[in-house]
Amino acid sequence: MNFLPGRGVYRVLALVGYRLPETVTICLMPETAPSGGLTCAYCPFHRKLAVRLIALTLAVTLFTQWLGFALGTGAGPAPLFLWLAFGINLLVWSMIGVLRLGDDSARALLQRRAVPARREVAVEPAPDAGDPERSEERVLVRSRAGGGGAAGTVVAGEGGGSDTPGAPSGGGVATRKAAPEQMKLAVIIPAHNEEPVIDGAITSALRLFNRWDIYVVSDSSRDATADIAAETGINVLELLSNRGKAGAIEAVIQEFDLTENYDGVVILDADTALDEKYVEGAKRQLLDPSVAAVAGFVVAEWKPKERTVIGRLISAYRDRLYWMLQYLLRFGQTWRHTSTTFIVPGFASVYRSSVLKQLDINPKGLVIEDFNMTFEVHHRRLGRISMKPGTKAYCQDPFTLGDYVKQVRRWTLGFWQTVRRHGVWPSVFWFALFFYIMEVLLVASLLIITTGLAVFTLLPVITGEAILGLGWYAAAYTEVTVVLPLTAIAIGMFVPDYVLTCVMATVRRRPSYLFYGLFFLPMRLIDSYLTLRTIPQAWTTKAPTVSGRARCGPPAGCEPTRTTTAQRST
């Protein structure tokens, strides 16, 4: 049975992320039908669609039932639980993000209308423009002269593209818009004992850059990190003593004079994989002279077969966190009229060279560098931070709960250390950051306190009310349950959080999130505890790495153990 879906059907299915072909075969009988029965080639499609519709329906149903429960019980703590799940900052910046979306759409429309006029005044196509081989050779030569991009179709996509939406991807006018193609970017990959993953990061970078523009700095690695990098033919700098990521970045910039030889510097983690449109998107954003740095759009790597249950839980939780923070918070914060984001993620960032020269990349007493570099841009008023969803890069999250705790502790500690180092200065940036910090502290505190109250009211159930024999406990239990009974705490905290997970399962097309989402609340408790725990540590803990250039041999000079320089092919 065939039918042509109407526009209404398309719109409904588009909301859950599916686009149907013009003619869709409806499954009349399951694939397990008896011999001779009708089967459906689209059954996998229908199963996925059904799961996503179930997730979306579950989200709507849960929220409706939760709202009815909250209103039926007087709606006392309902606003509190909604605030714990969503937050005022997300609401405010989401509204600003909608304004940015309208602004960006209007500007893109104006640029499209300007394209025909540009084509009319463009220089006539060069001879042999119709010959694909000759055309590709011209793009390749120009890309090498510009220093960015690899060979083949990657170069054609990056170097031949226009920064104006709707422009042709190669030949003719596009090849004459030379600004993006002439922008030279260097790639820095600091690595410390990254033997298992360094080859993947280099392979990802080689798809988009020439090998002589890629620089791996091995920060006193004791494994084969430097050897693996050197075998690929890229530039490799080996350090004798460990300096930390910030010190390694500083060393490779100085060693190769990167800020003098390139227009911008890309900083990648050793486990980062770049999307094929990352370089093109970053260059387009850097064409705006007011942009000081480009923040990569974080996408959590999802490889469930390579992870344990705990590893998949961490990856799913991080995916939801990244999606919410970037679309609902950071998208509005990186609007050209706001520019208040407090982090350019160090896993995939791009800094303009003229800006990088003015940053104190490796100050004493910090465990991570990316918060500090972002604060430096704002504090020194060097320009704005730009981020667009199209500039994607894929990160690898921790595989074990122990590694997850260590990473979150390092992140939160680095944030508070950066706040301590830079202090407060009058600016729109700090105005926005103040309210963000206040909300983070209040939500973290209330989340832990509410969880403690839940455990407190759960003890009588566990002990068969024996604990109520203690007079003080019975009196406190009565006072607490009058305001927050156990059912109200359980439903109020869990349901709003799980509704977000149902929406994410729909958006990301991952039904397994419906299972892992049952355990996201404990992950939030870990984050909240570490956020509060690292505040006093920020004033007592110092980075264990060496600041500045390390001592590398005799007093006559400070040279790395080995420097391998990629040779430019002719």
Secondary structure, DSSP 4 states (H G I P E B T S, - for coil): -EE---HHHHHHHHHTT----SSEE--SS-TTPPTTS---TTHHHHHHHHHHHHHHHHHHHHHHHHHHHHHHTTSSSHHHHHHHHT-HHHHHHHHHHHHHHHHHHHHHHHHHHHHHHHHHTSPPPPTTTT-HHHHHHHHHHHHHHHT---STHHHHHHHS--SSTT--SSSTHHHH--HHHH--EEEEEEESS-TTTHHHHHHHHHTTS-GGGEEEEEES-SSSHHHHHHHTTSEEEEESS--HHHHHHHHHHHHHTHHHH-SEEEEE-TT-EE-TTHHHHHHHHHTSTTEEEEE-EEEE---GGGS-HHHHHHHHHHHHHHHIIIIIIIHHHTSTTT-------TTEEEEEHHHHTT---S-TT-S-SHHHHHHHHHHTT--EEE--TTSEEEE---SSHHHHHHHHHHHHHHHHHHHHHH---SSHHHHHHHHHHHHHHHHHHHHHHHHHHHHHHHHHHHTTTGGGGSHHHHHHHHHHHHHS-HHHHHHHHHHHHHHHHHHHHHHHT-TTHHHHGGGHHHHHHHHHHHHHHHHHHTTT---SSPPSSPP-SSTT----SEEE-PPPP-
